[in-house]
């Protein structure tokens, strides 16, 4: 709950920050709130399509929702943007 609260404050302070939206999305996904997390992550990707972490958390959220096709696409995009990011490769 603390991470979500702080991340929401970051988004309020910097609504055009892909980083802030990514952190909020990740916190929501980690709390089991995949749909809310995906909404924040969609905003993060809209603000910065080259954000590999946003794509990675998107993949995690879709994986948890058992939408494996969408998860694989997000993990592939994350790995393309940051080939050294091991988590995306792990899920692929």
N, C-alpha and C positions, 0 to 999 in steps of 0.2 A: 504493500500500500504506500509506503514511503517513497519508493522509486517512481511510482505512478504520479504521486502528488508533486514531487520535484520536477518530473518531466513535463507535467501539465504547466507548471509555472514557467519552465523554460520556453515552452511553445507560446505561452501568453506574452512573454518578454520578447521573443523573436519569432513571430509567426511565419516569417519567410525563410526560416532556418531548416534545411533538410536534416541537419544533424539533430536538432531538437525533436523534430517529428519522428526521426528514426529511434531516438532514445525512448520516446513515449510509446511508440509501436512495440519496441522490444520489451519494455516493462509490462505492457498489457499482454503480450504473447506469453511472457514468462509467468504471468499471473493466471494463465488459462483463459484469457479473454481474447481469443483469436480474432473474432469478427471486429471488435473494437481496435485491436492491434493492426489488422489489415487496413482499416480506414486511415489510421495515422500513417502507415507505411505507404499507402497509395499517395498521400499528400507529400511524403518525403521524396518519393520517386518523381512525382510531378515537379517538385522544386529542383531536383537534381537527379536526372536519369542515370548519371554515372556513379551513383552512390552504391558501392558494392555491399555495404552493411545493410542498407534498406532492403536490397534484393535477398540477402541472406536471411534476414528475419521474416521476409515474406515467404520464403521457402519453408522455414520452420513452421510458420502459421498454417500454411496449406498442408504440410506433412501431418500436422496434428489433426487437421480436419479430414484427413485421408483423401485429399485431392492430390494424388501423387503426380499427375500430369502437370498441374500448375506448380507444384512444389519443384519438380525437376526443371521446369523452365526458369523459375526464379533462381535456383541454385546454379544452373548453367550460366545465366546472366551474371551472377555474382562472381563466379569463377573466371568468366571472360574479363570482367573489369579488374579483378585482383587475383591473378593466377596463384599467388603465394598464400591465399587465404585457405587454410586447411579444412575448415568446417564445411564449406560449400562442396569441396571435393569428397569429403567423407559421406555426405548425404547422396551424392550422385553414385 
